[in-house]
């Protein structure tokens, strides 16, 4: 096991979350500016190195009908760049509705609007990561069950 770093790519901000060393629990980490886009993979690789990540998870923004739009292609490109830069395994995880769930969770805690804007990307990354960690734990518990439809290794 080892720490898993999750990336929730966005056009303005990129949310990050990190797991515990046992890869069981996800926690929000930070949000980075997406710009400049050309240096984003290198900046994310530095975060992975700094936090001793052994695996990366990148949110794959599918449309509600499951189709892949330009955002999904950008996430795939980012995942491939991270794999090349870090040499770590990178998994794409379906992130439909994680931003909505993050917003709801922050609303439920009474977080004010300005603070919700600051936290929503990293909370969404934590939700993406927790989905991946739970799926990996289920696969380890039942090796014959196969891969979860919400995750895709690249």
ABEGO torsion letter per residue (X at the ends): XEBBBBBBBBAABBBBBBBBAAGABBBBABBBBAOBAAAAAAAAAAAAAAAGBABBBBBBBBBAAGBBBAAAAAAAAAAAAAAAAAGBBBBBBBABGAAAAAAAAAAAAGBBAAAAAAAAAAAAAAAAAAAAAAAAAAAAABAAAEBBAABBBX
